[in-house]
Amino acid sequence: LTLSERAFLGRLRRALPTPSKISGLILGPGDDAALWRPRAGCEAALSCDLLAEGVHFSLETTGPWELGARAAAVNLSDLAAMGAQPRLFLVSLALPKRQGLDEAWLGAFHAGLHAWMGAFGAEAAGGDLSGSRHDLFIDITVLGEVEQGKALRRNAARPGDAVFISGPLGGSAAGLALLRRPALGRRIDPGAAVLLKRRHQLPMPRVLAGRWLLQEKAAHACIDISDGLASEAWHLSRESGVALRLDLDAVPLAPGVEALARALRRDPLDLALNGGEDYELLFTVPRSKAGLVASKMDHYAGCAPAQIGWVEAGRGVQARRNGRWGRLADGGYEHFKD
Amino acid sequence: LTLSERAFLGRLRRALPTPSKISGLILGPGDDAALWRPRAGCEAALSCDLLAEGVHFSLETTGPWELGARAAAVNLSDLAAMGAQPRLFLVSLALPKRQGLDEAWLGAFHAGLHAWMGAFGAEAAGGDLSGSRHDLFIDITVLGEVEQGKALRRNAARPGDAVFISGPLGGSAAGLALLRRPALGRRIDPGAAVLLKRRHQLPMPRVLAGRWLLQEKAAHACIDISDGLASEAWHLSRESGVALRLDLDAVPLAPGVEALARALRRDPLDLALNGGEDYELLFTVPRSKAGLVASKMDHYAGCAPAQIGWVEAGRGVQARRNGRWGRLADGGYEHFKD
């Protein structure tokens, strides 16, 4: 730590909210390590996600506040998929010497990060700040609490379950296309264009949805859609040792995705299946709870779930479109990049 | 995650030891998040450290196994300074496309990382693997267990305490100089040169020392020497609200540091005070325990502690050299770089 780094961190710490102790944080940033304990009857859920400049984001299309918030959202989504309540985060930043990447930029980044983390109940436990020769790197570890033995796993789907998605897909991929080629925006509704871009830059982690599903025992298995529905459906199928049957005509698309797909001369469903980064939850629901999810989840978890298929004994992912069945390609992000 | 990343991670996971459950890990890598609970009566200690290529290491002077082990050591040292028992880690890697940075490289990196983590009781709970446009980045979060309310803090030094260091200093800075200018090696003992280089590439985290100090209630305050003795002494003084008096003639130097300093035409003590990265522990000992530390710690914690001063009421850090007192400059790493 250089003297100027220390001074900066001191100013930053004073500007940010002080630890609330609601999170169970016993000792926050500033010592060699932070101290924390999950409350009685709970386990810690832990995950980390790295964002690399030029790979996961561009500073030309993303401002510091949005980048901080998005980094928070991407990480919180992993906790959401376990049904965990976010509590803490640690953030490591490698910052190149470059015009514009100054203390004001860092302050805005941290403001977005803390705002989005704080909105879902997580506070800072620590971090590291380093130089970088070329690119900006952000790595975040999040910790949450989950009731002992109750976490929503990927391996618990059972034949007879209904397959649900927590909200519409394709919006993030469409928003990214709009950010890269702003001229496309003239060919769709201006309001929809704004929402699509925001959906890419600031995905909504489905923390409430995960918590509600856990508390209502309404989900057997759950995973978040980071690489696209196709890829995550295959994950669920493999990990649970079951077959998934998906009705692609029932997959909800975010508003504006169809219009943008037309402008791109692409299949809108391809954006939903392989676009990725929508950060909705894909989960399987025991038959006795399907009615509850369909009728109450929007009200209690602030999302719009849709049934898109069901689970059968067997293996693999079959999908129906326009009445015809076929094997769904395990494409994921890689497919979309081609 | 691309298909090839997934295949690689699958191969890696099969090659590494399976979770032992000794760590308290309930669910290891592979789901959206890992699950873990500290045992009854313990809190979690959490810390993260980022290593950036060209800033913290060079691939020209450090092989993959050594880099993995060093990344582990740097992170474990933070837990050691709290007196915590390491349990888990999460590792994020951003890997550029470059000749030599292939699956074999990654395998060797993880072998070193897991070997060093495993030697101190920590196992993998998760991670992330990403591309990078230019440089390699490693960010690790470690979690340990520490008995509730017993962690060794920076703010607990009291007037009357003895100030100890867990082992000799200056070795890491001397080793780095040797790695950068191999010709210097001809001017010191060959055996010492090997040990100095190893001390830079593979510092020994003082986990046993931290655990022993905590269990014997032998330390009031503790901090690890990542930025150099001068900088960390000022930290302890500030955080504890006390004055430190250091006897610089009593500061132990690693074997070969004096000879190398002569070759560099530098003051050997400068390497110890401002060189950094020695990862020894600086701790204060209540008077009643100073004899125990001096006589037993080498036997139980495998290190060679030395008393280098004492704590008084007041502020700041005063140092004595050749019988003369002066204020110790709060230089740290920044100073050394000039």
Chai-1 contact restraints between the chains, C-beta under 6 A:
chainA,res_idxA,chainB,res_idxB,connection_type,confidence,min_distance_angstrom,max_distance_angstrom,comment,restraint_id
A,L1,B,D227,contact,1.0,0.0,6.0,A-B,restraint_1
A,T2,B,E334,contact,1.0,0.0,6.0,A-B,restraint_2
A,L3,B,E334,contact,1.0,0.0,6.0,A-B,restraint_3
A,I26,B,E43,contact,1.0,0.0,6.0,A-B,restraint_4
A,D31,B,R153,contact,1.0,0.0,6.0,A-B,restraint_5
A,D31,B,R154,contact,1.0,0.0,6.0,A-B,restraint_6
A,D32,B,D78,contact,1.0,0.0,6.0,A-B,restraint_7
A,D32,B,A81,contact,1.0,0.0,6.0,A-B,restraint_8
A,D32,B,M82,contact,1.0,0.0,6.0,A-B,restraint_9
A,D32,B,D224,contact,1.0,0.0,6.0,A-B,restraint_10
A,A33,B,A45,contact,1.0,0.0,6.0,A-B,restraint_11
A,A33,B,L46,contact,1.0,0.0,6.0,A-B,restraint_12
A,A33,B,S47,contact,1.0,0.0,6.0,A-B,restraint_13
A,A33,B,D78,contact,1.0,0.0,6.0,A-B,restraint_14
A,A33,B,L79,contact,1.0,0.0,6.0,A-B,restraint_15
A,A33,B,M82,contact,1.0,0.0,6.0,A-B,restraint_16
A,A34,B,L46,contact,1.0,0.0,6.0,A-B,restraint_17
A,L35,B,E43,contact,1.0,0.0,6.0,A-B,restraint_18
A,L35,B,A45,contact,1.0,0.0,6.0,A-B,restraint_19
A,L35,B,A151,contact,1.0,0.0,6.0,A-B,restraint_20
A,W36,B,A44,contact,1.0,0.0,6.0,A-B,restraint_21
A,R37,B,E43,contact,1.0,0.0,6.0,A-B,restraint_22
A,E43,B,I26,contact,1.0,0.0,6.0,A-B,restraint_23
A,E43,B,L35,contact,1.0,0.0,6.0,A-B,restraint_24
A,E43,B,R37,contact,1.0,0.0,6.0,A-B,restraint_25
A,A44,B,W36,contact,1.0,0.0,6.0,A-B,restraint_26
A,A45,B,A33,contact,1.0,0.0,6.0,A-B,restraint_27
A,A45,B,L35,contact,1.0,0.0,6.0,A-B,restraint_28
A,L46,B,A33,contact,1.0,0.0,6.0,A-B,restraint_29
A,L46,B,A34,contact,1.0,0.0,6.0,A-B,restraint_30
A,L46,B,A125,contact,1.0,0.0,6.0,A-B,restraint_31
A,S47,B,A33,contact,1.0,0.0,6.0,A-B,restraint_32
A,S47,B,G126,contact,1.0,0.0,6.0,A-B,restraint_33
A,C48,B,L90,contact,1.0,0.0,6.0,A-B,restraint_34
A,C48,B,S92,contact,1.0,0.0,6.0,A-B,restraint_35
A,C48,B,D128,contact,1.0,0.0,6.0,A-B,restraint_36
A,D49,B,D128,contact,1.0,0.0,6.0,A-B,restraint_37
A,L50,B,S92,contact,1.0,0.0,6.0,A-B,restraint_38
A,L50,B,A94,contact,1.0,0.0,6.0,A-B,restraint_39
A,L50,B,D128,contact,1.0,0.0,6.0,A-B,restraint_40
A,L50,B,S130,contact,1.0,0.0,6.0,A-B,restraint_41
A,A52,B,A94,contact,1.0,0.0,6.0,A-B,restraint_42
A,A52,B,S130,contact,1.0,0.0,6.0,A-B,restraint_43
A,A52,B,S132,contact,1.0,0.0,6.0,A-B,restraint_44
A,G54,B,R133,contact,1.0,0.0,6.0,A-B,restraint_45
A,V55,B,G131,contact,1.0,0.0,6.0,A-B,restraint_46
A,D78,B,D32,contact,1.0,0.0,6.0,A-B,restraint_47
A,D78,B,A33,contact,1.0,0.0,6.0,A-B,restraint_48
A,L79,B,A33,contact,1.0,0.0,6.0,A-B,restraint_49
A,A81,B,D32,contact,1.0,0.0,6.0,A-B,restraint_50
A,M82,B,D32,contact,1.0,0.0,6.0,A-B,restraint_51
A,M82,B,A33,contact,1.0,0.0,6.0,A-B,restraint_52
A,L90,B,C48,contact,1.0,0.0,6.0,A-B,restraint_53
A,L90,B,T141,contact,1.0,0.0,6.0,A-B,restraint_54
A,S92,B,C48,contact,1.0,0.0,6.0,A-B,restraint_55
A,S92,B,L50,contact,1.0,0.0,6.0,A-B,restraint_56
A,S92,B,D139,contact,1.0,0.0,6.0,A-B,restraint_57
A,A94,B,L50,contact,1.0,0.0,6.0,A-B,restraint_58
A,A94,B,A52,contact,1.0,0.0,6.0,A-B,restraint_59
A,A94,B,F137,contact,1.0,0.0,6.0,A-B,restraint_60
A,A125,B,L46,contact,1.0,0.0,6.0,A-B,restraint_61
A,G126,B,S47,contact,1.0,0.0,6.0,A-B,restraint_62
A,D128,B,C48,contact,1.0,0.0,6.0,A-B,restraint_63
A,D128,B,D49,contact,1.0,0.0,6.0,A-B,restraint_64
A,D128,B,L50,contact,1.0,0.0,6.0,A-B,restraint_65
A,S130,B,L50,contact,1.0,0.0,6.0,A-B,restraint_66
A,S130,B,A52,contact,1.0,0.0,6.0,A-B,restraint_67
A,G131,B,V55,contact,1.0,0.0,6.0,A-B,restraint_68
A,S132,B,A52,contact,1.0,0.0,6.0,A-B,restraint_69
A,R133,B,G54,contact,1.0,0.0,6.0,A-B,restraint_70
A,R133,B,D135,contact,1.0,0.0,6.0,A-B,restraint_71
A,H134,B,H134,contact,1.0,0.0,6.0,A-B,restraint_72
A,H134,B,D135,contact,1.0,0.0,6.0,A-B,restraint_73
A,D135,B,R133,contact,1.0,0.0,6.0,A-B,restraint_74
A,D135,B,H134,contact,1.0,0.0,6.0,A-B,restraint_75
A,F137,B,A94,contact,1.0,0.0,6.0,A-B,restraint_76
A,F137,B,F137,contact,1.0,0.0,6.0,A-B,restraint_77
A,D139,B,S92,contact,1.0,0.0,6.0,A-B,restraint_78
A,D139,B,D139,contact,1.0,0.0,6.0,A-B,restraint_79
A,T141,B,L90,contact,1.0,0.0,6.0,A-B,restraint_80
A,T141,B,T141,contact,1.0,0.0,6.0,A-B,restraint_81
A,A151,B,L35,contact,1.0,0.0,6.0,A-B,restraint_82
A,R153,B,D31,contact,1.0,0.0,6.0,A-B,restraint_83
A,R154,B,D31,contact,1.0,0.0,6.0,A-B,restraint_84
A,D224,B,D32,contact,1.0,0.0,6.0,A-B,restraint_85
A,D227,B,L1,contact,1.0,0.0,6.0,A-B,restraint_86
A,E334,B,T2,contact,1.0,0.0,6.0,A-B,restraint_87
A,E334,B,L3,contact,1.0,0.0,6.0,A-B,restraint_88
